[in-house]
Amino acid sequence: MRSDCFSCLFASVLALSTMASANAQAPAAAPAAIPPAAAAGQPAANLTSSAPGAYEFAPGVLTTIPPQLDRGDAISTHDVVEIRADKSLAWTPSSTTKSRTLFEMAKDAVFVNEVWCLELSFKPLRMVQVDVPQPSGRLQRKNILYMVYRVRNTGAGLTGKVEPDGSFVTAEKATDSVKFIPEFVLVSHDRAAGERVRKAYLDRIVATALEPIRRRELPKGELLHSADMPLQELRIEAGRAQRGAWGVAMWEDVDPQIDFFSVYVRGLTNAYQWTDPAGAFQQGNPPGTGRKFTHKTLQLNFWRPGDELDQNEREIRYGAAPERGSFYDSPEGVAYRWVYR
């Protein structure tokens, strides 16, 4: 009887712990501004439109990263620290096995998530010069680094299920409609005196740059900034038409001396992980106290062989710089990878 009561209590605490651990995607960062003069006279990419929102670019213009999900994204095991912290729950029953007690069931408990992942396609990193309004009310000419991209819901998704023998396996499960809440962070991997130069730049909305970029990159389409993108419902696309939603990430005041860097894209998947550091949760604390979350993020690697003078977008290369794989914390020759951060 006591075992049954504890089993019910375990289920309730487990549900509470899971709710407290629910993944919350970061809100889209606020952007900066950019004037419409810059890209005039720069030819648009060679593209044709076969359907509303569907574009075909010349070979090599668009790089596509397919969705990637694995078992660890959907199924994980954790001690339920909210229960294991209470040592008074550790007891030996007489009518059932010890493994059926609440305290023991809270060890290596299985958590199942329904996860999805979007496809990302992007054009080469480029630059545009625009006049950006300043707090003083004046305009300042600035060099804006940007990336035009497309996201699509291809139906890639996973969930976990229990086999008759009690083991857990993954099964494909598509999500009909998802939203992309983008976070693009440009992170430097440069070294100075052997130490990493720690610089990071969050995507900004540079309003005066949006229209010049659209005219140059997608003259017949709509280009969304990071605050408008989350408003789009991305439904599963079938067939040959590849519409998706087109957006642009922009970075302002990037140090022109940076040679090695990555763009980390968060929001392409709802997969996340968590850890409970030893001793972080104490009996009586609210559920989830001290819990650390990381989110599955796409790392895109780049490098540029030029210097800070006379910056040129043609110098920016996609992929890790030769013999510099360690700078990106990845093996040599890796252009992209999925990481938890």
N, C-alpha and C positions, 0 to 999 in steps of 0.2 A: 504494500500500500504506500509506504513512504517513498519507494522507488518511483511509483506512478506520479505522485505529487511533485517530486523533484524533476521528473521528465517534463511535466507541464511547465514548471518554473523555468527550466532550462530553455524551453522553446520561447517563452516570453522574454527572457533576458537576451537570448540570441537575437530575437527580432528587434528589440530595443537597441542592442549594440550595432546591428546592421544599419538601422535607421540613423543612428548617430554617426555612422561611418559613411553615410551616403555621399557619393561623389558630387561635388559642386564645381562646375566649370567656371573658370575665371571670366569675369565680364570683359567685353571688348574694350581695349584701351582707347582713350580719347585721342584724336588725331590733331595734326597741325594744318597750316594753310599754304596755298601755292597759286601764283597768277598765270592767266591763260596765254602768255606770250610765247613761252619757251619752245615748244616742240613744233611750232609752225615752220614749214619748209623742210621738216624731216619726214621722209617717206614712210608711210605705214607699212607694216609687214605684209608680205604677199599672202592674201587670204581670200577665200570665197565663202559665201553663205548659202547653204543648201536648205536651211529651215530656220525659223525664228530662234535665235540663240545658239544655233549650231554653226561652227566655223571650221574650215579646213585650212591649215597653214602649210607653208612649204616644208618639205622634210627637214628635220633637225631644229625647227623653230620652237616646237613645244616638247618639253620633257615631261613624261608621265610616270608618276610613282603609284603603283597599284596598291590596293588595300592589303594589309597584312595583319592577321590575327592568329594566335596560337592558343594552346590549351591553358597556358599560364595566365592569359588575359581573362579567361572565363571561369576558371576554377582555381581556388587557392585555399590553403589551410592555415589557420591561426588559432592560438589559444584565446579563449574568451577571458581576457584578463579581469573583466568585471566580476566573474565568478571565481576564477582561480585565485584572486587576491583574498578571498574569504576562506581561510584555512579551516574554519569550523564546519565547512561543508564536506570535508574529507572524512569519510567514515566507511566502515565495512558492514554491508547489510548481511542479514542471515537468510533472506529468502530469494536473493538474486546475486548475480556476480557484481563485483566491485566496479567493473567497467560500465555498468548501467547506472551508476550514481551520477548526480548532476556534476559533481566536481571532476570526475573522470571524463564525462562526455564533453566537458568544456575544453579538453586538451585536444589540439590538432583538429578542431572543428572545421568542417568543409563549408566554404562559402561559394555560392554560384552567382555569377553575374551574366546578364544578357548584354553582350557587347557588339558594337557596330564599328565600321571603319569606312571612311570616304576615300575616294580616289582624288589625288591632287595632280594637276598638270600646271606647268609654269613656263613662262618665257624667260629668256636670259635677263639677268640683272642689268638695269639700265639707269641712266642719270638724266635729269632735266634741271635746268636752271630757271628759277622763278623768283618773283618778289614776294617775300613773306611778311605779313603785317607783324609789327613788334609792339610790345606793351606801351612804348612811347607814342604809338600812333604812326610812326614812320614805316616805310617799307625797306626791307633788307634783301638784297640779292643773295640767294642761297642755292647750293647744289643739293638736290634731293635724289637720294638713291631709292629705286623702287623695283618691285617685282609684280608683274601682272600674272594672275593665276586663275585657274578654274577648279571648282570642286564638284564632284558628282557622287550621287548615291547609286552604287552598282548593286546594292542588296547584300553586300558582304556583312555577315554577322555570325556570331557563335553564342551558344548557351551550353549549359551543362545538364546532364541527365544521369539518373541512377540506373545501372544495369541490374539484372536479376541477381547477380552474385554480390551486389552491394557496392561494386566499384563505380567510379564516376568517369564518364566520357563526355566529349564535346559533340554537339550536333549543330549543323548549320541552321541559323534562324535569322531571316532578313527583317529589317525594320523599315516599314513602309515609308515613313517620313521622319527625317531628322533635321536638326538645325546646326549650322556651322558657326560656332562662336570663336572667331579667330584670335590667335595671339601669335604674332610674329616677333621674335626677338633675335637681333643680330648681335652675336657674341664674338669678341676678338680672341684669337689664339696666338697672337704674337708673343715673342719672348724678348726680355731685356735683362741682360746679365744672367741668363739662364732661368729667370723667373717669368711666369706667365703675366702678361699685361692684362689686367682684368678690366675690360670695358664692355658694356652691353647697352644696346639701344632698342627700346620698345617701338613697335610700329606706331607712327603718328598719322593723324588725319591732317594733311596739308591741303586745305580747301582750294587754294589758288592753283595747285598742281593737278588736281583731279581732271579737269577738262582738257588741258594740254596732253596729258597722258592718254586719255580716252581717244582723242583725235588721232594720236600717233599709233596707238596699239590696237584699238577696237573701234574704228570710225563708224561702224554701222550697229554697234551694240551698246549695252549698258554696262558700266563699270562701277562696282560697288566698293565703298570704303569699309573699314572694319566695324563701323557702328551700324551700317545698313545691312551688312551681310547676315547677321543673326536673325533678321526679319524674314529671310527667305526659307520657305519650306522645300527641302530637298527630297523629292519623292524618287522612288526606284525608277531608273531608266532602263528600258528594254529596247532591243532592236539596234539599228546601226547609227541612229541619230545620237550625237553626244552633245547635249545642251549644257546641263549643269548650270552653275552660277559663276559669273566672272567677277573677280575682285582685284584690288591692288593693295599691296602693303608698301608703305613709304617710311623712310628713315631720314631724319634731319640731323645735321651737325655731326655726322659720322667722321671720326678722326681720319684724315686722308693718309696718315702714315700706316694704317692697318693693312697688312699684306695677307694674313691668314685669318679666316673667319668662317663661322657657320651661321645659318639661319635656322632657328628652332621654331617649328610650327606646331602649336598645340591647339586642340579642338577638333582634329580630324577623326578622333575616336573617343569614346567614353571609357576606354579601358584605364584602370588605375590600380595601384597597389598601396598597401599600407603596412606599417610596422608599429609595434608597441615596444618602445625602448624599455629595457629592464628597469624596474623601479619607478617608471614614470607614472603609473597608475597606482593609487593607494586606495585601500578599502574606504568607502564612503564618498569618493570623488564622483562627479557626474560621469556617465558613460562616455567613453572616448577620450578622456583626459590624457594628454600627452601623446596621442596617436599622430603619426607622421604619414602624410600622403604624398605619393608621387604619381604623375600622370604620363601616359604613353604619348611620346612626342616624336615628331619627325625631325631628324637632323640633316640639313642640306649643307654640304661643304663647298667652300669657294676659296679662291686665292687670286691675287693680282700682282704681277711682276713689276709694275711701275712704281713711281714715287708719288709724293704728295703734290708735286708740281704738275700743272697741266693734266689734270685727271681725265681719263678717257675710259668710257664704258667698255670699249673693245678689249681692254686689258683684263677684265674680270673673267676668270675661268671657273667653270663648274667642276667640282671634284676636289679631292685633297691634293695639295701641292706635292710634286715628286719628292720622295724621301723625307716627307714631313708628316707621315701618318700619325706619329706620336703627338704632334701638336693638336690633333683633332681627337685624341684619345681613341683612335680606331686603327685597324690594320692599314697597310699601305694600299693606295689605289681605291679606297672606299669613297664613293661620291655621296651616298646617303645611307642612313641606318635609322632604325627605330630604337629609342632609348626611353627609360623612365627617369623623369627629373621633376 
